[in-house]
Amino acid sequence: MFFFDLQFNRWNVSEIVCISVPISLDGSDNKNGRNVELKNGKKVVIDERNFDNIDNFVLHTLPAKPDLLAIAYEDDEGIELKPVLAWALTAGGKCLPVTRDGVNDGGNGVMPIIDSTLKQDVVGFYKSLAHYHDSYETPESSTL
């Protein structure tokens, strides 16, 4: 995968050594750019909007254990669960589920995962759909 700097030079993502925190390109409070250091020692500047493409670039995939389900969609009419086929490791250090519709089911955000083999729920992973829904129960709605 490639990315473009502000002068429209094309660079390979694999050449990146590090990327800075957001910076101002015009001296204002608007943090709209980032400095990128490359393996050849060159430093280039990118628009902040390019960062997400680099950050979410999949470097590697790993198979998922059987029976993991991702909550792909939920609304008042129902819920859609999809099997997690693999895990995608990104350049930004994220580990995202892969469903039949792609990395993170083709979307953005966090996909809760149902893993019936868990002994207890952990952040983002739930033993059952009921446990997932219970995690959103507020003290006001509790019937203790």
Secondary structure, 3 states (H helix, E strand, C coil): CEEECCCCCEEEHHHEEEECCCECCCCCCCCCEEEEEECCCCEEEEEHHHHHHHHCCEEEEEECCCCCEEEEEEECCEEEEEECCEEEEECCCCEEEEECCEEHHHCCCCCCEECCCCCCCECCEECCHHHHHHCCCCHHHCCC
